[in-house]
Amino acid sequence: MLMYAVSLELILKARALFEEKDNILNGQITSFKEFMNKWKSKKTDGHGYMEIVDHYKIELSKKEIELLNNFQNYTSWAGRFPFPKKEDEITDMEKNGRISGPLSSRHKKEIQEFLNKQIEAMKI
């Protein structure tokens, strides 16, 4: 789950870098920190999928938004901590169990379609 979540984050950051290519080439953005400051709010950790989507106005279907929302938490806590950071997410995990293990073929297909769409959008 973590690896799929990270792949979604990285393709979104690649898409954001693509959108900023002119600003990078003309020297308006000279570091990764400057790039992150373009879209990351001060209250977040830089893993916010929807911050990138909202800032760059990346069009997504409802299915794609649901996909991103389902995997978002894995990038912010699952790689380092056994439980979510937020109390309500811990309560939900205690009630419904932790989602882990192999992905369903539906998720794999949805993730691959999302990655392909973002790659296609970055073709020149």
PASEBA-1860 file (N, C-alpha, C; in nm, 3 decimals):
! residues 124
1> MLMYAVSL> 0.083/-0.119/0.000/0.000/0.000/0.000/0.088/0.125/0.000 ~ 0.193/0.121/0.084/0.283/0.235/0.092/0.350/0.262/-0.042 ~ 0.396/0.159/-0.108/0.466/0.178/-0.235/0.372/0.234/-0.343 ~ 0.250/0.188/-0.347/0.154/0.244/-0.441/0.124/0.390/-0.408 ~ 0.111/0.419/-0.279/0.083/0.557/-0.236/0.198/0.650/-0.275 ~ 0.320/0.603/-0.256/0.436/0.684/-0.293/0.442/0.703/-0.444 ~ 0.408/0.602/-0.520/0.409/0.617/-0.666/0.307/0.721/-0.712 ~ 0.192/0.726/-0.645/0.092/0.828/-0.678/0.146/0.967/-0.644
9> ELILKARA> 0.210/0.979/-0.528/0.267/1.107/-0.488/0.374/1.153/-0.587 ~ 0.460/1.061/-0.627/0.570/1.097/-0.716/0.521/1.137/-0.855 ~ 0.418/1.070/-0.906/0.368/1.109/-1.038/0.303/1.246/-1.030 ~ 0.237/1.277/-0.918/0.177/1.410/-0.903/0.286/1.518/-0.891 ~ 0.394/1.488/-0.822/0.504/1.584/-0.812/0.573/1.600/-0.947 ~ 0.584/1.491/-1.022/0.640/1.502/-1.158/0.550/1.590/-1.245 ~ 0.421/1.572/-1.231/0.325/1.655/-1.306/0.339/1.801/-1.267 ~ 0.355/1.828/-1.137/0.372/1.966/-1.091/0.502/2.025/-1.145
17> LFEEKDNI> 0.610/1.948/-1.144/0.736/1.996/-1.203/0.720/2.025/-1.351 ~ 0.646/1.939/-1.420/0.618/1.962/-1.562/0.544/2.095/-1.581 ~ 0.446/2.120/-1.495/0.370/2.245/-1.505/0.458/2.366/-1.476 ~ 0.562/2.348/-1.398/0.653/2.457/-1.361/0.776/2.465/-1.452 ~ 0.779/2.388/-1.559/0.901/2.378/-1.639/0.950/2.513/-1.689 ~ 0.862/2.602/-1.730/0.905/2.734/-1.778/0.969/2.815/-1.665 ~ 0.909/2.807/-1.545/0.965/2.880/-1.430/1.098/2.821/-1.385 ~ 1.117/2.692/-1.405/1.245/2.629/-1.372/1.350/2.671/-1.475
25> LNGQITSF> 1.313/2.666/-1.603/1.407/2.701/-1.709/1.449/2.847/-1.707 ~ 1.358/2.938/-1.668/1.394/3.080/-1.667/1.452/3.125/-1.533 ~ 1.469/3.032/-1.439/1.535/3.063/-1.314/1.447/3.116/-1.202 ~ 1.315/3.119/-1.223/1.225/3.163/-1.116/1.218/3.061/-1.004 ~ 1.238/2.935/-1.037/1.245/2.828/-0.938/1.385/2.767/-0.952 ~ 1.463/2.776/-0.843/1.602/2.728/-0.851/1.631/2.614/-0.754 ~ 1.533/2.576/-0.673/1.555/2.466/-0.578/1.425/2.391/-0.556 ~ 1.438/2.270/-0.501/1.320/2.191/-0.472/1.235/2.261/-0.366
33> KEFMNKWK> 1.300/2.326/-0.271/1.227/2.399/-0.167/1.140/2.509/-0.229 ~ 1.195/2.583/-0.324/1.115/2.687/-0.392/0.998/2.624/-0.467 ~ 1.022/2.511/-0.530/0.914/2.439/-0.599/0.805/2.399/-0.500 ~ 0.845/2.340/-0.387/0.748/2.296/-0.287/0.669/2.415/-0.232 ~ 0.735/2.528/-0.214/0.668/2.647/-0.160/0.563/2.702/-0.255 ~ 0.568/2.664/-0.381/0.468/2.709/-0.478/0.329/2.653/-0.445 ~ 0.323/2.531/-0.396/0.194/2.466/-0.376/0.169/2.415/-0.235 ~ 0.272/2.394/-0.156/0.256/2.336/-0.022/0.220/2.444/0.079
41> SKKTDGHG> 0.117/2.417/0.157/0.083/2.512/0.263/0.175/2.490/0.382 ~ 0.186/2.590/0.466/0.277/2.583/0.581/0.230/2.480/0.685 ~ 0.103/2.443/0.680/0.047/2.350/0.779/0.066/2.203/0.740 ~ 0.121/2.176/0.623/0.128/2.037/0.578/0.273/1.991/0.563 ~ 0.287/1.861/0.538/0.419/1.800/0.533/0.475/1.780/0.392 ~ 0.406/1.829/0.291/0.456/1.814/0.155/0.413/1.687/0.086 ~ 0.327/1.609/0.151/0.278/1.486/0.091/0.133/1.498/0.043 ~ 0.081/1.619/0.040/-0.061/1.638/0.007/-0.091/1.627/-0.141
49> YMEIVDHY> -0.150/1.516/-0.178/-0.189/1.497/-0.318/-0.278/1.612/-0.366 ~ -0.380/1.640/-0.285/-0.480/1.736/-0.332/-0.427/1.879/-0.335 ~ -0.324/1.908/-0.259/-0.262/2.041/-0.268/-0.205/2.062/-0.408 ~ -0.141/1.959/-0.460/-0.085/1.967/-0.595/-0.197/1.977/-0.697 ~ -0.295/1.890/-0.682/-0.409/1.888/-0.776/-0.478/2.024/-0.779 ~ -0.504/2.079/-0.662/-0.574/2.208/-0.654/-0.489/2.322/-0.709 ~ -0.362/2.327/-0.672/-0.277/2.438/-0.716/-0.261/2.440/-0.868 ~ -0.240/2.324/-0.927/-0.216/2.318/-1.071/-0.342/2.289/-1.152
57> KIELSKKE> -0.455/2.287/-1.083/-0.585/2.266/-1.147/-0.585/2.143/-1.238 ~ -0.536/2.033/-1.181/-0.532/1.906/-1.254/-0.672/1.847/-1.249 ~ -0.728/1.823/-1.365/-0.865/1.770/-1.372/-0.865/1.621/-1.340 ~ -0.951/1.586/-1.246/-0.964/1.447/-1.204/-1.110/1.406/-1.204 ~ -1.132/1.280/-1.230/-1.268/1.226/-1.219/-1.296/1.197/-1.072 ~ -1.422/1.170/-1.041/-1.459/1.133/-0.903/-1.386/1.005/-0.862 ~ -1.373/0.913/-0.955/-1.304/0.787/-0.927/-1.156/0.813/-0.893 ~ -1.092/0.905/-0.964/-0.952/0.937/-0.938/-0.935/1.009/-0.804
65> IELLNNFQ> -1.028/1.097/-0.771/-1.023/1.165/-0.641/-1.037/1.063/-0.529 ~ -1.129/0.970/-0.545/-1.148/0.864/-0.445/-1.021/0.780/-0.431 ~ -0.959/0.748/-0.543/-0.835/0.671/-0.542/-0.727/0.745/-0.462 ~ -0.709/0.873/-0.491/-0.608/0.951/-0.420/-0.640/0.961/-0.271 ~ -0.766/0.985/-0.239/-0.806/0.993/-0.098/-0.781/0.862/-0.024 ~ -0.802/0.750/-0.091/-0.781/0.619/-0.028/-0.634/0.592/0.003 ~ -0.543/0.648/-0.076/-0.401/0.619/-0.058/-0.324/0.731/0.011 ~ -0.382/0.847/0.026/-0.314/0.963/0.083/-0.250/0.935/0.218
73> NYTSWAGR> -0.320/0.873/0.309/-0.268/0.850/0.444/-0.142/0.766/0.446 ~ -0.127/0.678/0.351/-0.010/0.590/0.351/0.120/0.666/0.330 ~ 0.115/0.781/0.265/0.239/0.857/0.244/0.277/0.939/0.366 ~ 0.182/0.972/0.450/0.214/1.059/0.563/0.246/0.983/0.692 ~ 0.202/0.859/0.706/0.231/0.789/0.831/0.267/0.641/0.817 ~ 0.213/0.572/0.722/0.226/0.426/0.719/0.370/0.377/0.700 ~ 0.455/0.457/0.641/0.592/0.415/0.623/0.677/0.425/0.748 ~ 0.629/0.500/0.848/0.710/0.523/0.968/0.643/0.484/1.098
81> FPFPKKED> 0.512/0.487/1.101/0.440/0.467/1.227/0.339/0.354/1.214 ~ 0.310/0.282/1.324/0.213/0.173/1.317/0.068/0.221/1.315 ~ 0.045/0.348/1.353/-0.090/0.401/1.358/-0.094/0.538/1.293 ~ -0.212/0.579/1.243/-0.227/0.713/1.184/-0.196/0.823/1.284 ~ -0.174/0.941/1.234/-0.144/1.057/1.318/-0.269/1.114/1.385 ~ -0.382/1.104/1.319/-0.505/1.168/1.367/-0.589/1.069/1.448 ~ -0.645/1.120/1.557/-0.725/1.039/1.648/-0.844/0.972/1.578 ~ -0.914/1.047/1.492/-1.031/0.988/1.425/-0.990/0.876/1.330
89> EITDMEKN> -0.872/0.885/1.272/-0.825/0.778/1.185/-0.784/0.655/1.265 ~ -0.730/0.676/1.385/-0.697/0.564/1.473/-0.825/0.493/1.515 ~ -0.926/0.570/1.553/-1.055/0.513/1.593/-1.115/0.433/1.479 ~ -1.109/0.487/1.357/-1.162/0.417/1.241/-1.086/0.286/1.218 ~ -0.954/0.290/1.234/-0.874/0.169/1.217/-0.909/0.065/1.322 ~ -0.929/0.109/1.446/-0.966/0.015/1.552/-1.102/-0.048/1.523 ~ -1.192/0.031/1.469/-1.328/-0.017/1.441/-1.332/-0.109/1.318 ~ -1.264/-0.068/1.212/-1.275/-0.138/1.083/-1.153/-0.221/1.046
97> GRISGPLS> -1.048/-0.213/1.125/-0.926/-0.287/1.094/-0.834/-0.207/1.003 ~ -0.712/-0.251/0.999/-0.612/-0.184/0.915/-0.614/-0.247/0.778 ~ -0.618/-0.164/0.678/-0.616/-0.213/0.541/-0.471/-0.240/0.505 ~ -0.441/-0.363/0.478/-0.304/-0.399/0.440/-0.311/-0.521/0.350 ~ -0.196/-0.563/0.308/-0.191/-0.681/0.224/-0.197/-0.645/0.077 ~ -0.218/-0.744/-0.005/-0.216/-0.719/-0.150/-0.336/-0.635/-0.194 ~ -0.312/-0.557/-0.295/-0.418/-0.475/-0.351/-0.510/-0.560/-0.435 ~ -0.631/-0.513/-0.448/-0.722/-0.582/-0.538/-0.682/-0.549/-0.682
105> SRHKKEIQ> -0.723/-0.632/-0.774/-0.691/-0.606/-0.914/-0.758/-0.476/-0.960 ~ -0.870/-0.439/-0.898/-0.937/-0.313/-0.931/-0.847/-0.195/-0.897 ~ -0.786/-0.198/-0.776/-0.698/-0.090/-0.736/-0.576/-0.081/-0.827 ~ -0.519/-0.196/-0.858/-0.401/-0.197/-0.945/-0.435/-0.134/-1.081 ~ -0.551/-0.169/-1.133/-0.594/-0.115/-1.263/-0.617/0.036/-1.252 ~ -0.684/0.081/-1.147/-0.711/0.224/-1.129/-0.582/0.304/-1.113 ~ -0.488/0.249/-1.039/-0.359/0.318/-1.019/-0.286/0.327/-1.152 ~ -0.280/0.217/-1.226/-0.210/0.219/-1.355/-0.276/0.317/-1.452
113> EFLNKQIE> -0.408/0.321/-1.455/-0.478/0.417/-1.541/-0.444/0.560/-1.501 ~ -0.439/0.588/-1.371/-0.406/0.721/-1.323/-0.264/0.759/-1.364 ~ -0.169/0.669/-1.342/-0.030/0.694/-1.381/-0.020/0.720/-1.531 ~ -0.085/0.637/-1.610/-0.082/0.655/-1.756/-0.139/0.790/-1.798 ~ -0.248/0.831/-1.734/-0.310/0.960/-1.767/-0.214/1.074/-1.738 ~ -0.145/1.068/-1.624/-0.052/1.176/-1.589/0.068/1.178/-1.683 ~ 0.118/1.061/-1.719/0.229/1.053/-1.814/0.187/1.111/-1.948 ~ 0.068/1.078/-1.992/0.017/1.130/-2.120/0.006/1.282/-2.115
121> AMKI> -0.036/1.337/-2.003/-0.052/1.482/-1.990/0.083/1.555/-1.995 ~ 0.191/1.483/-1.968/0.323/1.547/-1.967/0.398/1.530/-2.099 ~ 0.339/1.465/-2.195/0.406/1.450/-2.324/0.405/1.582/-2.399 ~ 0.516/1.610/-2.459/0.528/1.737/-2.533/0.504/1.715/-2.680
END
